[in-house]
Amino acid sequence: MTFDTILIIYPEGDHREVDRHLRLNELVDINGFPVSLPLESAKTIVYRVYRKSSTDTNNGPIIRYYLEQLTIDETAAISRR
């Protein structure tokens, strides 16, 4: 029996295991959960999924989702004013 290992990779190179698959261009919080729009504040840390890769191992596939942090201008555009 194999299990998918799902990781999110932060811009700094750190990674964290999550329990759900993400979509490309999905906006997520620091824990990998989808954010609800509009944002409460432009100072909210929001990431966009920009790349996905997978590697097969003996214990099952490892799926990596790479994140990029939105700039303050981008978060201001999707936040309440």
FIMITI-782034 format. One record per atom (N, C-alpha, C): x, y, z; residue in three letters. Coordinates in steps of 0.02 Angstrom, whole numbers, plus 50000, padded with zeros to 5 digits. Layout:
XYZALA
...
This chain:
500434994150000MET
500005000050000MET
500455006250000MET
500285010949958THR
500675017149953THR
500235023149969THR
500555028249993PHE
500205034450010PHE
500555040249976PHE
500155045049955ASP
500445051249927ASP
500725055449983ASP
501335057849974THR
501615062850018THR
501555069449982THR
501195074150012ILE
501075080649980ILE
501445086050019ILE
501875089649985LEU
502275094850017LEU
502135101549984LEU
502155106850024ILE
502175113549997ILE
502875116150008ILE
503145119349957ILE
503825121949960ILE
503785129649960ILE
504015132750013TYR
503995139950020TYR
504555143249979TYR
504495149649963PRO
505015153049923PRO
505715152549953PRO
505765152050019GLU
506425151750051GLU
506735144750046GLU
506335139750024GLY
506575132950019GLY
506325128350074GLY
506025131150126ASP
505735127050179ASP
505145123150150ASP
504975117650182HIS
504405113750158HIS
503985111350217HIS
503375109450201ARG
502905107250251ARG
502435102150218ARG
502275096850255GLU
501815091850229GLU
501095094150241GLU
500675093350191VAL
499965095150196VAL
499555088950178VAL
498905089350192ASP
498485083450182ASP
498005084050123ASP
498115088950080ARG
497675089650022ARG
498065091949961ARG
497795090349903HIS
498095092649840HIS
497905099849828HIS
498345103549795LEU
498225110549778LEU
498145111149702LEU
497915116849680ARG
497845118249609ARG
498345123749589ARG
498565123649528LEU
498995129049503LEU
498615135549506LEU
498945140949525ASN
498675147649533ASN
498195148349591ASN
498125143249632GLU
497705143749692GLU
498045148249743GLU
497655152349777LEU
497925156749830LEU
497825153249897LEU
498375152649934VAL
498355149049998VAL
498685153150052VAL
498525151450115ASP
498845154750172ASP
499505151150188ASP
499805153050243ILE
500465150350261ILE
500435142850278ILE
499835140250292ASN
499755133250308ASN
499525129050249ASN
499425132150192GLY
499225128550132GLY
498475128050123GLY
498085131650163PHE
497365131550156PHE
497145137250110PHE
496615136250071PRO
496385141650026PRO
496165147750065PRO
496295153550037VAL
496085159850069VAL
495405161850041VAL
495015165050082SER
494365167550059SER
494455174850039SER
494165176449982LEU
494215183149955LEU
493575186949968LEU
493585193349978PRO
494175197649981PRO
494545196650048PRO
495185198250048LEU
495585197750109LEU
495375203050159LEU
495455201550222GLU
495295206450274GLU
495775212250274GLU
496405210850257SER
496915216050258SER
497415214950202SER
497705220350178ALA
498225219750127ALA
498875217050156ALA
498915216750222LYS
499525214350256LYS
499505206850268LYS
498995203450243THR
498935196250250THR
499465192850207THR
499785187650235ILE
500275183850196ILE
499895178750153ILE
499985179450088VAL
499635175150040VAL
500135172449990VAL
500065166049974TYR
500495162849926TYR
500085160449866TYR
500405160149808ARG
500095157449747ARG
500485151149729ARG
500125145849711VAL
500435139649687VAL
500635140849614VAL
501275140449600TYR
501505141849532TYR
501815135849497TYR
501945130449533ARG
502265124749501ARG
502105118449540ARG
502075112849505LYS
501955106349536LYS
502455101449507LYS
502745097149550SER
503175091849526SER
503045085649568SER
503215079849540SER
503115073649577SER
503705069049565SER
503845064949615THR
504375059949613THR
504095053449640THR
504225047949605ASP
504015041449629ASP
504565038349672ASP
504355035749730THR
504815032349775THR
504525025549792THR
504895021449828ASN
504645014949849ASN
504045015549895ASN
504015020749934ASN
503465021749981ASN
502865025449951ASN
502915027249888GLY
502365030849855GLY
502605037449827GLY
502185040749789PRO
502385046949758PRO
502455052749808PRO
502925057149793ILE
503005063349830ILE
502805068949783ILE
502295072649801ILE
502035078049759ILE
502225084649793ILE
502555089049755ARG
502785095449782ARG
502415101149746ARG
502155105649786TYR
501845111749760TYR
502275117549782TYR
502515121349733TYR
502955127049747TYR
502545133449752TYR
502695137449803LEU
502315143449818LEU
502735149649804LEU
502405154949784GLU
502715161549779GLU
502285166349820GLU
502605170749857GLN
502235175449899GLN
502005181349857GLN
501375183349868LEU
501105189149834LEU
501405195449864LEU
501495200549823THR
501755206949846THR
501205210849882THR
501395216149916ILE
500905220249951ILE
500405223349902ILE
500635225049842ASP
500185227949791ASP
499675222649768ASP
499895216449761GLU
499435211149740GLU
498925209649793GLU
499145209449857THR
498665208049910THR
498195214049920THR
498435220049909ALA
497995225949915ALA
497445225749862ALA
497605223149803ALA
497115222849749ALA
496555217949764ALA
496675212949807ILE
496155207949822ILE
495895208549894ILE
496035214049926SER
495805214949995SER
495245220149998SER
494905220250056ARG
494395225350067ARG
494745232050076ARG
494455237150052ARG
494775243650056ARG
494515247650114ARG
